[in-house]
Amino acid sequence: MKTSVAIIGAGPAGLSLALLLHQAGIPCLILERHSRAYVESRVRAGLLEQNTVDLFTELGVAGRLRREGLEHFGVILSFEGERLRIPFDELTGGRHITIYGQQEVVKDLVAACLERQIEIRFEAKAWELHRIETEAPYIQYIQDGTRKSLACDFIAACDGFHGIGRKFLPPGSYIDYQTSYPFSWLGILAETAPSSEELIYTFHEEGFALHSLRSDAISRFYLQVDNTEKLEDWDDSRIWESLEKRLFTPGFKLQTGRILEKSITPVRSYMTGTMQSGRLFLAGDAAHIVPPTGGKGLNLAVADIRWLAKAMIAFYKSGDEQKLRSYSQDCLRRIWRVQDFSHFMTQLFHRIGERESLEYRLQRSKFDYLKISRAYQTSLAENYVGLKEI
Ligand SMILES: Cc1cc2nc3c(=O)[nH]c(=O)nc-3n(C[C@H](O)[C@H](O)[C@H](O)COP(=O)(O)OP(=O)(O)OC[C@H]3O[C@@H](n4cnc5c(N)ncnc54)[C@H](O)[C@@H]3O)c2cc1C
């Protein structure tokens, strides 16, 4: 079995790459360890930068996203009950974000792949990568209990943080950078109308809270919790009480409802200093994880794919290998920027130290500066909506 580009993972990164390659007439095939139903129902990100929406539009897969996605032109920041709105459109020349759940993105991308006859092998788990330093690499994978091989020109490991791609970068060929934080995010999806038209990021002395949404009838909330806490520690009433307390400001009324989904996710930063070796290329969470506070994980994955597709298309169309060689460098400029922004948002809103600690005073000072400085607000806004180019 042979294809030109073997893609591991049917997440936003792998699916976008397949569609871009297909558009350029380059054969590819996706191996995905889970079932279609599983990947299409995994609740994760929901904030799309304009660059991401633009790419989906170029790919002709943004029809439902344009109809059902909610465009947001601002975000509300709150510090101990005091609120500040950051108007993206005014500060960034009309740029904005779109709220549309990652599982909906994945459904749209999977449907487009299958409609365009791009093969996705579900429940096919990549197991080992071979000969990545040659022009004829191959993947061994397991499907229906049988070990099979897929030969190719290139392997694109779009297989997320727990995938296998990164493990096949030669040991010692890259530096990895990481930080873990002493807290996690408890996320819920609730059957309730949003209590605010825009996202609210809140610092509260008990910890961070985020009010987000997915549609006019579904809201998404996050709470900072300790790393030792378990879902069993958080029954529904405790979750709603904490949200009520942390998001409180005079005049604000929290709408509650049935909780449809709950999860706890650790907050971490991780990245590889090199995203390639020979004919193996990493993209998305396979190469980097950012704290979710900036809403960047999915967007960064798609930004990597723009570079990777461009490099592969240049190779197949004209034999030009320059963009393949510079792939990591091209991606890393944005990745570092996003790491910094996500760290900034995390440090600004989470409870890090005691009240009156140095950390708390620095957080307070940042928020006070945001209130009076259009320049500081502009910096936050342009990073939040996503830099057009970097
Ligand atoms: C619980 C959770 C909540 C999140 N919330 C947010 C958020 O609110 N905002 C935000 O911006 N980001 C969030 N993220 C991050 C965001 O979802 C990711 O950045 C995004 O999914 C990255 O896309 P990807 O395609 O690189 O990886 P993934 O979406 O992880 O896709 C990788 C795919 O590879 C498959 N795979 C893995 N190993 C193999 C193998 N050996 N063989 C075959 N297939 C394999 C996996 O099954 C998966 O389908 C969240 C992540 C998690 C886990």
PDBQT file of the ligand as one rigid body, heavy atoms in Angstrom, charges set to zero:
ROOT
HETATM    1  C1  LIG A 401      -9.740  18.248  26.910  1.00  0.00    +0.000 C 
HETATM    2  C2  LIG A 401      -9.172  19.318  26.005  1.00  0.00    +0.000 A 
HETATM    3  C3  LIG A 401      -9.737  20.610  25.989  1.00  0.00    +0.000 A 
HETATM    4  C4  LIG A 401      -9.217  21.600  25.132  1.00  0.00    +0.000 A 
HETATM    5  N1  LIG A 401      -9.780  22.855  25.143  1.00  0.00    +0.000 NA
HETATM    6  C5  LIG A 401      -9.278  23.799  24.322  1.00  0.00    +0.000 A 
HETATM    7  C6  LIG A 401      -9.830  25.100  24.269  1.00  0.00    +0.000 A 
HETATM    8  O1  LIG A 401     -10.781  25.414  24.960  1.00  0.00    +0.000 OA
HETATM    9  N2  LIG A 401      -9.264  26.011  23.396  1.00  0.00    +0.000 N 
HETATM   10  C7  LIG A 401      -8.210  25.677  22.569  1.00  0.00    +0.000 A 
HETATM   11  O2  LIG A 401      -7.745  26.486  21.752  1.00  0.00    +0.000 OA
HETATM   12  N3  LIG A 401      -7.674  24.466  22.612  1.00  0.00    +0.000 NA
HETATM   13  C8  LIG A 401      -8.177  23.535  23.443  1.00  0.00    +0.000 A 
HETATM   14  N4  LIG A 401      -7.645  22.314  23.449  1.00  0.00    +0.000 N 
HETATM   15  C9  LIG A 401      -6.575  22.075  22.521  1.00  0.00    +0.000 C 
HETATM   16  C10 LIG A 401      -7.093  21.788  21.116  1.00  0.00    +0.000 C 
HETATM   17  O3  LIG A 401      -8.216  20.966  21.201  1.00  0.00    +0.000 OA
HETATM   18  C11 LIG A 401      -5.950  21.150  20.340  1.00  0.00    +0.000 C 
HETATM   19  O4  LIG A 401      -4.910  22.108  20.270  1.00  0.00    +0.000 OA
HETATM   20  C12 LIG A 401      -6.319  20.664  18.949  1.00  0.00    +0.000 C 
HETATM   21  O5  LIG A 401      -7.161  19.546  19.038  1.00  0.00    +0.000 OA
HETATM   22  C13 LIG A 401      -5.054  20.297  18.164  1.00  0.00    +0.000 C 
HETATM   23  O6  LIG A 401      -5.397  19.635  16.985  1.00  0.00    +0.000 OA
HETATM   24  P1  LIG A 401      -4.469  18.475  16.415  1.00  0.00    +0.000 P 
HETATM   25  O7  LIG A 401      -5.097  18.079  15.137  1.00  0.00    +0.000 OA
HETATM   26  O8  LIG A 401      -3.062  18.921  16.417  1.00  0.00    +0.000 OA
HETATM   27  O9  LIG A 401      -4.532  17.302  17.479  1.00  0.00    +0.000 OA
HETATM   28  P2  LIG A 401      -5.763  16.403  17.972  1.00  0.00    +0.000 P 
HETATM   29  O10 LIG A 401      -7.028  17.140  17.862  1.00  0.00    +0.000 OA
HETATM   30  O11 LIG A 401      -5.362  15.867  19.311  1.00  0.00    +0.000 OA
HETATM   31  O12 LIG A 401      -5.817  15.218  16.916  1.00  0.00    +0.000 OA
HETATM   32  C14 LIG A 401      -4.870  14.189  16.900  1.00  0.00    +0.000 C 
HETATM   33  C15 LIG A 401      -5.520  12.934  16.349  1.00  0.00    +0.000 C 
HETATM   34  O13 LIG A 401      -4.530  11.926  16.218  1.00  0.00    +0.000 OA
HETATM   35  C16 LIG A 401      -5.086  10.684  16.609  1.00  0.00    +0.000 C 
HETATM   36  N5  LIG A 401      -3.973   9.786  16.986  1.00  0.00    +0.000 N 
HETATM   37  C17 LIG A 401      -3.156   9.872  18.052  1.00  0.00    +0.000 A 
HETATM   38  N6  LIG A 401      -2.255   8.875  18.039  1.00  0.00    +0.000 NA
HETATM   39  C18 LIG A 401      -2.502   8.150  16.927  1.00  0.00    +0.000 A 
HETATM   40  C19 LIG A 401      -1.902   6.979  16.370  1.00  0.00    +0.000 A 
HETATM   41  N7  LIG A 401      -0.871   6.357  16.964  1.00  0.00    +0.000 N 
HETATM   42  N8  LIG A 401      -2.412   6.481  15.202  1.00  0.00    +0.000 NA
HETATM   43  C20 LIG A 401      -3.465   7.087  14.586  1.00  0.00    +0.000 A 
HETATM   44  N9  LIG A 401      -4.064   8.187  15.094  1.00  0.00    +0.000 NA
HETATM   45  C21 LIG A 401      -3.595   8.708  16.237  1.00  0.00    +0.000 A 
HETATM   46  C22 LIG A 401      -5.985  11.058  17.782  1.00  0.00    +0.000 C 
HETATM   47  O14 LIG A 401      -6.972  10.071  18.025  1.00  0.00    +0.000 OA
HETATM   48  C23 LIG A 401      -6.577  12.368  17.287  1.00  0.00    +0.000 C 
HETATM   49  O15 LIG A 401      -7.790  12.187  16.584  1.00  0.00    +0.000 OA
HETATM   50  C24 LIG A 401      -8.121  21.301  24.296  1.00  0.00    +0.000 A 
HETATM   51  C25 LIG A 401      -7.554  20.020  24.326  1.00  0.00    +0.000 A 
HETATM   52  C26 LIG A 401      -8.047  19.037  25.176  1.00  0.00    +0.000 A 
HETATM   53  C27 LIG A 401      -7.410  17.661  25.209  1.00  0.00    +0.000 C 
ENDROOT
TORSDOF 0
